[in-house]
Amino acid sequence: MNDKQIQLKKLIWQVPAFILLLIVMGNLMMLILFHVEKYTWQIFLYSSVNSVLVGGSFALGLGIIVYILDKKLPWLHNPLKRLIVQFLATIVFSLVIIVLTVLLTGLFTHQEITSEFFLMTGWFMVKIAFAFIFVGSLGSNAVLFFKNWKEAAVQQEKLKREQLALQYETLKSQVNPHFLFNNLNSLTSLISTNPDKAIDFVKKLSEVYRYVLDQKDHELVALDTELKFLESYIFLQKIRFETNLDVQIDVDSKNYKVIPLSVQMLVENAIKHNEISDRKPLLVRVFSTDDQYLTVENKLQKKAGSEGNGSGIQNISDRYEFFTDRKVKISFTSDRFRISIPLLTD
């Protein structure tokens, strides 16, 4: 069953249900608002027809107004302006419907449309319109509240999954046999040749693992904290690659925040997927730009068999969608690869 068939199936029961709801509401208002003592079939028919025609017009028109405003002026962007515009649009639309209803009532009942008739019928319609708008607003706001609450819960759960996935990817890269083997080899050689540096190496290695564990429950982290962690990671890598790896950091951290482990993962991707040797030393630049982005750029010298599935970068992109409309940007040329992540503020 395709989407059109599903929507048609919903309409088959939604339209009759909506008409029935309008009839029930109209007759209840007739009983409550106008204190009808003798409820006749004619009153039922009159209130039902008016409810469907007038209430349906209100529901359709106000639904269109809300739909347009959701597109042009969402609540989250400017709530006060949205409230004022929606209120004024509702009043104007209601007045138009009331005037048209009064004129049509006079036309079909063959009554002269005098000022007295207009005021009396208009006041009657104002009470009906107010009741419909009040009840409809309560219902729509309740539905909207529960819908937003459900979406927020789903988004929060998705964010947790994305966060766990990124933590898993990062932790996996730090404890995989190659990473441990390379670092243990570096440590072994340092112990015999430079014991003091070996001590620093162990401290930096412990800082890497401590940071991964400390940030596992955080959604965002201060940029300067992430950069300190990055320096510890780079220290380990430079012990291994020596002068063949050059990582230049020029970042104005200010009060910016980033997703934990994101900058390190971007630098790690550059190291993992590119050749680093005496013949081809690797330059990686980490810098911030005026448009509040942090960029990691490296020489493009891909080594054979290093193609990944892009899950790490995709995970970072997905998580940023929870905090900003700005996208993670990726670009490359024949000799450069660049990825930029938004810098976030409180």
N, C-alpha and C positions, 0 to 999 in steps of 0.2 A: 504494500500500500504506500503510494507516494504522499508527499506533503500536501498537495492539493486535495487529494481524497480524504486525508485526515482532517483538514480544515473544513471541508464540506460536511463531513460526518459530525463535527462539533457544532456547526451551524444548524444542522437538522434538529438538534435538541435545545441548543442555546436560544434560538430565536423564539420558539414557542414558550420556553421557560421564562424569558424576559418579558414577553407579552403578558403571561399569566401573573408575573410579579407586579407589573404596572397596574393590572386590573385590581389585584388585591390591595396594593397601596392606595389607589384612587378611591376605592370604596371604604377603606379604613379611615382615610382623611375626611371623606364625606360624613362618616359617622362621628368622628372625633371633633373635627374643626367646626362643622356646621350644625351639630346637635340635631340631626334628623330624627324626628319622633316616629314617623311612620315610614318605614323603609319599603318602597314599592319596587315592582319590576322596572317601571319607567326610570326611577332614580338610579337603580343598578345599571341599566343600559346606558343612561346618560353619563354617569360617572365613569363607566368602563370605557366608553368611546372617547371621552375627553382625556382619560388617563393614558390611553394608548396613543392618541394623536398628539396631545400636548406633552405628556411625559416622554413619549418616544422622541419627539422633536428636541426636547431639552437634553435627553440622554445622548442622542446622536450629535447634536451641536456641541455640547460641552465636551463630549469625547473627542471630537475633532480639534477643539481648542486645546485640550490637554495634550493631544498627540503632537500638534504643531509646536506647542511651547516646549515639550520634552525634547524636540529636535533642535529648536532655535535657542531656547533659554532653559537649560536643565537646572533643576533645583540646586544641585551641588555647586554650580558655578557662581550663582548670585541669588541666594534664597529670597532676600528682601525684594529685589526687583521682580523676581518670578511671582512672588505673592501679590505684589501690587498689580502687575500686568494681568495675571489670571483673574484677580478680583474684578478689575475694570472690564475685562473682556466678558466675564460672566454676567455682570450687571447690564452691559450694553446688549448682549445677546438675549438676555431674559426680557428686557424691555421691548425688543423687537418682536419676540414671540408673543408677548402679552398683547401688544398693539394689534398684531395680525390676528390673534385669536378673538379679540373683542370685535374687530371689523367683520371677521368671517361669521361670528356668532350672530351679529346683527343682520348680516346678509341672508343667512340660512333661516333665521327665525322671522324674517320680514319685519324687523323692528327698525324704527327710525333711530339713527345713531345720534342721539342728543348728548349733551355734556353730562346730564344725569345718568343716562344709560352707560356712557363710556366710563364714568367714575365708578359706578356700582359694579359693572361687569369687570372693569379693570382691577378693582380692589379684590374682588372674588378671585381673579386669576393670580394676583400678587400672592395671596395666601396659599394658593395651590403651588405656585412656582417656588415660594419659600420652603414649603414642606418638601417638595421634590428635591430641591437643591440641598436642604439640610440632611434629609435621609440619604440621598445619593452621595453626599460628601462623606457622611459617616461610613457608609458601606465601602466607597472607593478608597478612602484613607485607611480603613481597616485592612482591606485587601492589599493595598500598596505597602502598608507596614509589614504585614506577614510575608509578602513577596520579597521585600528588601531584606527582612530579617533572615529569610531562608537563603537568599543570594549571598548575604554577608557571611552566613555560617558556612556555605559551600566554598566561598572564596577563601575564608580563613583556613578551612581544612585543606584546600588546594595549596595555599601558601605553606602550610606546615609540611605537606608532602614534597613541594619543591625545595624547601629548605633542607629537609632530610636527604633529598636526592643529591643536592649540592654538597652537603656534609659528607655523604657517602662517597661521592666522586673524589672529593679532596682527600678524605682519610684513606681511601683506597690507593690514591697515588702516592701518599706518604708512607704507607706500610707495605706496598707491593714489593716483591723480592728484589726487583731491579734497584729501586730507590734505597732499600736497606743495604743491599750488596754493595752498591757504589759508595754509600756513606761509610759503611764499615771498612771498606778498602781504603778510603781516604783517611779514616781515623787510624787504621793500622799503620799506615806509612808515616802519619804525623807523630805517633807515639815514639817511634824510633828516631825520627829526624828533628822534630820540633815539639817537645812535650808541652811547652806553654801554649802553643797554638792548638794542640790536641785538646787541652782543657777548654779553650774558647770554643772549639768545634763542638764538644759535648754540650756546653752551655747553650749554643745556638740551636743544636738539634733538639734539646729539651724544650727550648722556647717555641719551636715550631709545633711540637706536639701539644704543649700546654695551651697555645693559642687555639688550636683546632678544638680542643676539649672545652676551653673557656667560652668560646663563641657559639657553641652548638645550639644554644637556646635563644640566641639574639637574632632579631630580624635585620637590624642595622647596626653598624659600628662606626665610630669616628674614623675619618680618613687617616689622621696621623697615627692612630693605633694600628690600622691596617698596613700602613707604610713601614712602621717599625717591625711588624711581623715579616713583611716582604724583605726587609734588609737582612733579617736572620736567615731567611730562605736563600737569598742571593749569596750570602756568606758561604753556605754549604756548597752551593753550585760552583762558586769560584775556586773553592779548594779542589774541586774535581777538574774543572776546565781551565783553571789558571787564567792566563792572559787571553785565552781564546774566547772568553766570554766577557763582554763589556755591557753592563746594565747602567744606563744613565737615568737618574731620577730628577726631574725638575717640576715639582708639584707645589702649588699654593694650597695648602690643606685648609686654611681658614677654619670655619666651623662645619665643613662639609661632612657628609656621611656616605657610606657605600654599603653594599651587601657584604657580609663577612666572607673572607676567602676569595672574593671575586677578582681583585687585582692580582693576587698571587697566582690564581689559576690561569689568568691571561698570560702572565710571564712564563709560567710553567709550560703552557701550550707552545709558546715560541721556542723554548728550549727543547721540548720533546720532539717537535715536528721538523726541526731544521738541523742541518749539519753544522757541527762545531768542531773545528780542527785547526791545525797550524795553517793549512792551506785555505781554509774558509772560516776565519773567526766570525763570531756572531755579535752584532750590535743590536741591543734592545733599548728603546727609549720609552720612558714613562713620563708623561707630561700632562699638565692641565691646560685648558684653553679658556678664552674669554666667555664662551657660550656655556660655561659650567659643565664641561665634559672632561673626563680623564681618559687619555689615549695611551694605548700600548702599541708601539710600532716596532717592527723588526725587519731586518733584511730577509728577503725571501730566498732561501737556499734549502729547499725541502729535501730531506733524505729519503731514500727508497724505503717503501713499506711503512711510512709514518702516518699515512692517512687515517684520521680518526672518523668517528661518526657524528661529531659536532654536538654531542649531547651536553657537554659541559657548558659551552657557549649558549646553547638553546635554553638550558636551565637558568642561566644568569638572566637571559632576556625575559623569560617567563616570570621570574621573580621580580624584576624591575617593573613589570606591568602592574603589580599590586601597589606601587608607591608613586608612579609618575606616568604621564602620557608620553613623555619623551622616550624615544626608542634607542636601543643599543644599535650603534652604527658600525658596519663592517665595510671596508673597502680595500682594494689591493691593485697593484700594478704588476709589471713584469718582474720588479725587483724589491717591492715593498708590500708588507701586509700590515694593515692598521685596523684596530678595533677600539671603539670609544664607548664608555659607559657614562650615564648621567651622574653628576654629583648632586646629592640630595641635601636639602636643608630641613630644619625643624618646621 
